[in-house]
Amino acid sequence: MKINGIFTNDFIVDKYDGVAYAIECNPRLGSQVSLFHTNENMANIILGKHHNKMVEPKGDKTTFTTLNELFVLLDPSFYADEELNQNVNVVLRVINFLKNILTGCDPIFDEQDMLPFFMINFF
């Protein structure tokens, strides 16, 4: 494929055979770009104005999506990751939720600028 520009591929992994299947290709950045929130060169890398073409997330905190964590807490039968043992009793779900919120980082959620959080989650 001779593709030029920014696009995002989404995959789903079959839990029975481990095969990853492509389910989407979008002509935009995806929310996973938030994993690079601590990289001060990310904007220039995305725009092709930086010598680095490949980057990896860096940071001392794990990242999460607030709404996803809330959904795992409220409805683990649909949202929980079985491999991470998230489909457990309500007390352990509350403990996991609080641990993630207190020790991790939602790079899109910012009390000073809530617009990105609402736009990516609701529009």
KOLKE-687780 format. One record per residue: residue number from 1; x, y, z of N, C-alpha, C, O, CB in turn. Coordinates in steps of 0.001 Angstrom, whole numbers, plus 500000, padded with zeros to 6 digits. Glycine has a CB too. Layout:
<lummis>
LUMMI    i     n.X     n.Y     n.Z    ca.X    ca.Y    ca.Z     c.X     c.Y     c.Z     o.X     o.Y     o.Z    cb.X    cb.Y    cb.Z
LUMMI  NUM       X       Y       Z       X       Y       Z       X       Y       Z       X       Y       Z       X       Y       Z
...
</lummis>
This chain:
<lummis>
LUMMI    i     n.X     n.Y     n.Z    ca.X    ca.Y    ca.Z     c.X     c.Y     c.Z     o.X     o.Y     o.Z    cb.X    cb.Y    cb.Z
LUMMI    1  500841  498822  500000  500000  500000  500000  500887  501242  500000  501866  501326  500741  499043  499997  501217
LUMMI    2  500533  502172  499180  501271  503430  499139  500385  504506  499746  499677  505220  499035  501699  503802  497677
LUMMI    3  500433  504614  501073  499600  505557  501809  500481  506668  502342  501577  506417  502844  498834  504856  502961
LUMMI    4  500003  507884  502234  500717  509035  502739  499759  509823  503633  498612  510062  503255  501272  509917  501572
LUMMI    5  500211  510216  504783  499372  510995  505674  499138  510294  506992  499787  509298  507310  498059  511294  505018
LUMMI    6  498218  510819  507741  497917  510294  509070  496658  509438  508998  495634  509865  508466  497741  511447  510098
LUMMI    7  496748  508224  509541  495578  507361  509612  495726  506440  510805  496825  506239  511322  495395  506551  508306
LUMMI    8  494620  505889  511228  494599  504994  512379  493938  503686  511985  492836  503675  511437  493862  505640  513574
LUMMI    9  494614  502589  512266  494033  501263  512063  493592  500718  513410  494326  500807  514395  495047  500295  511375
LUMMI   10  492402  500159  513451  491905  499505  514661  491843  498011  514411  491430  497561  513343  490508  500057  515075
LUMMI   11  492257  497254  515408  492260  495803  515319  491505  495224  516504  491383  495858  517552  493702  495253  515266
LUMMI   12  491008  494028  516324  490426  493273  517424  491091  491897  517398  491278  491301  516337  488844  493171  517305
LUMMI   13  491439  491413  518575  492110  490115  518671  491088  489070  519108  490411  489228  520123  493315  490170  519671
LUMMI   14  490993  488019  518335  490094  486917  518664  490629  486214  519908  491745  485693  519897  489957  485918  517467
LUMMI   15  489839  486198  520973  490325  485624  522227  490503  484111  522167  491139  483531  523047  489379  485970  523341
LUMMI   16  489955  483468  521150  490073  482015  521049  491301  481580  520263  491943  480592  520621  488837  481443  520405
LUMMI   17  491640  482306  519192  492793  481868  518410  493938  482878  518389  494989  482599  517811  492363  481581  517007
LUMMI   18  493752  484060  519017  494818  485044  519112  495106  485809  517828  496074  486569  517773  496045  484376  519550
LUMMI   19  494295  485628  516803  494509  486311  515535  493953  487731  515613  492834  487944  516079  493850  485530  514375
LUMMI   20  494747  488699  515152  494298  490089  515113  493645  490363  513762  494211  490052  512714  495485  491069  515362
LUMMI   21  492456  490943  513799  491720  491274  512581  491560  492791  512484  491170  493442  513453  490330  490570  512562
LUMMI   22  491861  493347  511318  491659  494775  511089  490158  495028  510970  489460  494342  510223  492421  495264  509804
LUMMI   23  489677  496010  511707  488247  496308  511661  487961  497731  511178  486831  498036  510797  487635  496104  513033
LUMMI   24  488969  498603  511188  488753  499985  510775  490043  500613  510303  491128  500251  510759  488162  500800  511913
LUMMI   25  489922  501560  509384  491020  502436  509005  490429  503836  508908  489559  504098  508077  491706  501984  507645
LUMMI   26  490908  504728  509762  490357  506078  509825  491391  507109  509373  492564  507004  509733  489877  506394  511251
LUMMI   27  490974  508100  508592  491904  509125  508110  492115  510248  509128  491891  511421  508830  491393  509713  506803
LUMMI   28  492550  509872  510332  492768  510839  511408  493596  510178  512497  493824  508969  512472  491417  511364  511982
LUMMI   29  494037  510970  513436  494691  510423  514613  493649  509764  515495  492521  510248  515592  495455  511522  515388
LUMMI   30  494007  508685  516128  493111  508029  517066  493428  508470  518481  494415  509163  518726  493213  506507  516944
LUMMI   31  492584  508061  519400  492764  508469  520792  494040  507906  521410  494520  508430  522416  491572  508034  521612
LUMMI   32  494598  506843  520820  495822  506280  521383  496996  507247  521299  498007  507040  521969  496172  504993  520673
LUMMI   33  496883  508304  520488  497943  509303  520447  498127  509944  521822  499182  510509  522108  497629  510377  519392
LUMMI   34  497111  509858  522665  497215  510416  524015  498292  509706  524835  498767  510252  525830  495867  510320  524731
LUMMI   35  498680  508500  524430  499749  507791  525144  501080  508530  525035  502006  508260  525800  499898  506368  524598
LUMMI   36  501178  509452  524096  502420  510184  523863  502382  511578  524485  503156  512450  524089  502693  510291  522370
LUMMI   37  501497  511798  525446  501290  513122  526000  502518  513724  526673  502585  514943  526830  500183  513071  526972
LUMMI   38  503487  512915  527072  504682  513452  527723  505801  513748  526726  506850  514257  527124  505179  512479  528776
LUMMI   39  505609  513448  525460  506646  513698  524463  506490  515114  523904  505538  515411  523181  506577  512645  523319
LUMMI   40  507443  515981  524256  507339  517383  523845  507498  517582  522334  507185  518659  521827  508382  518201  524571
LUMMI   41  507973  516576  521611  508148  516680  520159  507013  516063  519363  507081  516018  518135  509433  516032  519759
LUMMI   42  505975  515587  520030  504944  514811  519338  504255  515597  518227  504010  515042  517156  503913  514336  520328
LUMMI   43  503939  516858  518448  503273  517644  517404  504134  517734  516156  503635  517569  515043  502946  519051  517915
LUMMI   44  505417  517993  516330  506313  518080  515164  506524  516724  514503  506691  516649  513286  507663  518660  515579
LUMMI   45  506517  515662  515285  506645  514321  514712  505425  514008  513852  505561  513496  512740  506809  513256  515828
LUMMI   46  504232  514315  514363  502999  514073  513611  502990  514870  512309  502546  514376  511273  501770  514436  514462
LUMMI   47  503480  516097  512371  503491  516962  511194  504649  516670  510247  504751  517288  509187  503548  518399  511623
LUMMI   48  505528  515731  510618  506663  515386  509761  507786  516403  509817  508611  516464  508906  506203  515239  508344
LUMMI   49  507831  517198  510868  508841  518250  510999  509909  517903  512030  510583  518791  512552  508178  519562  511374
LUMMI   50  510061  516640  512318  511046  516207  513320  511807  515021  512753  511254  514237  511982  510359  515833  514684
LUMMI   51  513076  514885  513131  513880  513788  512579  513423  512412  513052  513631  511428  512342  515329  513983  512946
LUMMI   52  512811  512314  514223  512277  511026  514674  511014  510693  513890  510103  511513  513785  511981  511051  516198
LUMMI   53  510969  509505  513353  509763  509062  512647  509020  508003  513445  507836  507756  513212  510122  508516  511261
LUMMI   54  509720  507378  514389  509094  506372  515245  509322  506782  516694  510437  507127  517085  509669  504936  514964
LUMMI   55  508278  506741  517468  508374  507084  518880  507620  506053  519703  506726  505365  519211  507822  508502  519144
LUMMI   56  507998  505967  520945  507300  505079  521873  506799  505913  523039  507408  506921  523395  508230  503921  522368
LUMMI   57  505690  505494  523632  505190  506238  524797  506225  506234  525909  506939  505251  526105  503863  505638  525306
LUMMI   58  506297  507334  526628  507171  507389  527793  506429  508090  528909  505550  508918  528669  508509  508115  527471
LUMMI   59  506779  507762  530084  506115  508373  531237  506149  507410  532397  506322  506204  532222  504661  508770  530905
LUMMI   60  505983  507954  533575  506051  507133  534771  504684  506680  535262  504590  505924  536229  506749  507884  535857
LUMMI   61  503621  507138  534601  502276  506741  535001  501623  505934  533886  501862  506178  532703  501419  507978  535349
LUMMI   62  500804  504981  534276  500007  504287  533280  498889  505217  532833  498423  506060  533599  499439  502949  533840
LUMMI   63  498472  505055  531607  497387  505892  531108  496108  505074  531031  496142  503849  530913  497736  506486  529725
LUMMI   64  494997  505761  531099  493695  505118  531021  492703  506104  530441  493000  507292  530317  493230  504614  532410
LUMMI   65  491538  505620  530088  490435  506452  529641  489385  506432  530734  488869  505371  531085  489852  505960  528273
LUMMI   66  489070  507593  531270  488171  507697  532416  486839  506991  532171  486370  506228  533016  487925  509157  532749
LUMMI   67  486235  507248  531013  484933  506627  530758  485037  505115  530662  484142  504407  531123  484327  507180  529481
LUMMI   68  486109  504608  530073  486277  503156  530012  486396  502571  531415  485801  501533  531707  487517  502789  529176
LUMMI   69  487152  503223  532275  487294  502740  533654  485951  502753  534376  485638  501840  535140  488315  503596  534424
LUMMI   70  485167  503791  534128  483842  503876  534734  482933  502752  534223  482192  502147  534998  483211  505246  534441
LUMMI   71  482994  502482  532928  482175  501407  532350  482587  500040  532900  481725  499200  533158  482292  501412  530815
LUMMI   72  483880  499804  533082  484345  498537  533665  483805  498394  535083  483411  497305  535499  485899  498461  533667
LUMMI   73  483790  499499  535820  483270  499482  537184  481778  499158  537205  481326  498358  538023  483524  500828  537865
LUMMI   74  481018  499776  536311  479567  499638  536338  479033  498393  535635  478042  497817  536085  478955  500835  535723
LUMMI   75  479664  497967  534545  479164  496825  533775  480309  495931  533304  480638  495922  532118  478349  497312  532569
LUMMI   76  480914  495186  534217  482064  494369  533842  481725  493238  532873  482611  492742  532177  482685  493792  535073
LUMMI   77  480483  492831  532817  480129  491728  531920  480353  492104  530461  480580  491231  529624  478673  491316  532133
LUMMI   78  480292  493385  530154  480482  493826  528773  481836  494490  528557  482449  494293  527508  479379  494782  528380
LUMMI   79  482318  495270  529519  483496  496100  529316  484784  495543  529911  485867  495962  529502  483246  497433  529884
LUMMI   80  484707  494632  530844  485911  494175  531542  486794  493309  530650  486314  492602  529764  485528  493400  532793
LUMMI   81  488075  493382  530906  489058  492562  530210  489299  491313  531057  489844  491399  532158  490398  493355  529956
LUMMI   82  488894  490160  530542  489010  488917  531308  490465  488593  531638  490751  488059  532710  488385  487759  530532
LUMMI   83  491385  488911  530729  492794  488612  530969  493375  489449  532104  494316  489023  532773  493596  488841  529703
LUMMI   84  492817  490633  532322  493269  491482  533424  492474  491227  534695  492652  491926  535692  493163  492946  533038
LUMMI   85  491599  490230  534662  490786  489850  535810  489953  491026  536322  489819  491225  537529  491675  489313  536928
LUMMI   86  489390  491810  535378  488570  492951  535755  487134  492555  536067  486393  493335  536665  488586  493979  534657
LUMMI   87  486739  491368  535673  485362  490935  535895  485258  490246  537253  484961  489054  537340  484889  489985  534760
LUMMI   88  485507  491014  538306  485513  490496  539676  484404  491160  540471  483636  491957  539933  486887  490730  540357
LUMMI   89  484321  490829  541756  483233  491381  542574  483336  492906  542699  484376  493498  542411  483248  490741  543972
LUMMI   90  482263  493511  543124  482146  494969  543115  483191  495652  544003  483668  496733  543658  480756  495372  543565
LUMMI   91  483551  495054  545125  484544  495666  546012  485895  495754  545307  486552  496794  545353  484675  494861  547328
LUMMI   92  486309  494676  544662  487585  494695  543940  487531  495634  542737  488538  496258  542401  487957  493281  543481
LUMMI   93  486372  495745  542083  486239  496683  540963  486393  498118  541445  487033  498931  540778  484881  496504  540263
LUMMI   94  485806  498439  542610  485942  499789  543162  487398  500066  543519  487907  501154  543250  485041  499966  544407
LUMMI   95  488068  499091  544121  489487  499248  544476  490326  499461  543215  491181  500347  543186  489998  498006  545260
LUMMI   96  490091  498656  542169  490831  498820  540906  490565  500185  540287  491488  500831  539792  490451  497713  539910
LUMMI   97  489305  500629  540311  488946  501928  539761  489696  503043  540489  490308  503899  539852  487428  502152  539857
LUMMI   98  489650  503032  541812  490328  504069  542594  491836  504034  542391  492475  505081  542293  490005  503908  544072
LUMMI   99  492407  502834  542329  493848  502710  542093  494237  503338  540757  495217  504077  540677  494273  501233  542126
LUMMI  100  493467  503042  539711  493766  503613  538403  493626  505128  538403  494481  505836  537871  492856  503012  537349
LUMMI  101  492556  505620  538997  492306  507064  539017  493379  507798  539821  493824  508874  539422  490916  507357  539605
LUMMI  102  493797  507221  540954  494741  507903  541840  496197  507767  541412  497007  508646  541707  494589  507378  543228
LUMMI  103  496547  506675  540719  497956  506471  540375  498248  506627  538890  499409  506751  538501  498391  505111  540821
LUMMI  104  497210  506622  538054  497419  506720  536618  497121  508103  536092  497066  509079  536840  496573  505715  535903
LUMMI  105  496929  508167  534785  496714  509450  534138  495790  509273  532932  496028  508430  532067  498059  510076  533709
LUMMI  106  494744  510077  532896  493929  510178  531683  494457  511399  530948  494137  512524  531330  492363  510297  532002
LUMMI  107  495257  511208  529902  495909  512349  529256  494958  513288  528532  495365  514379  528132  496921  511857  528293
LUMMI  108  493705  512894  528352  492750  513771  527672  491950  514592  528681  491494  515691  528368  491798  512947  526787
LUMMI  109  491781  514063  529883  491001  514754  530914  491850  515836  531572  492878  515547  532185  490484  513752  531978
LUMMI  110  491414  517069  531438  492124  518204  532029  491086  519168  532582  490264  519692  531829  493055  518913  530981
LUMMI  111  491115  519408  533892  490131  520277  534517  490160  521685  533925  489140  522374  533919  490369  520338  536013
LUMMI  112  491316  522115  533430  491463  523453  532858  490904  523556  531436  490566  524647  530976  492923  523849  532856
LUMMI  113  490810  522421  530748  490314  522408  529367  489560  521101  529133  490144  520100  528717  491490  522568  528338
LUMMI  114  488266  521125  529403  487444  519919  529304  486980  519617  527873  486457  518532  527619  486239  520057  530201
LUMMI  115  487159  520540  526949  486656  520358  525595  487202  519098  524911  486411  518349  524338  486998  521567  524768
LUMMI  116  488513  518827  524942  488993  517589  524296  488361  516331  524883  488020  515407  524145  490505  517492  524420
LUMMI  117  488202  516288  526201  487586  515127  526850  486161  514907  526340  485793  513784  525995  487578  515307  528381
LUMMI  118  485356  515974  526289  483988  515837  525822  483914  515539  524321  483076  514750  523883  483211  517097  526137
LUMMI  119  484774  516160  523549  484725  515947  522097  485103  514512  521734  484431  513895  520908  485663  516932  521381
LUMMI  120  486142  513979  522322  486595  512630  521939  485640  511555  522458  485535  510483  521863  488018  512369  522476
LUMMI  121  484948  511834  523554  484060  510832  524141  482602  510949  523721  481858  509973  523812  484137  510916  525614
LUMMI  122  482182  512114  523266  480757  512308  523000  480425  512779  521595  479249  512863  521240  480212  513281  523961
LUMMI  123  481437  513088  520781  481168  513551  519412  481973  512758  518414  481879  513004  517212  481481  515039  519266
</lummis>
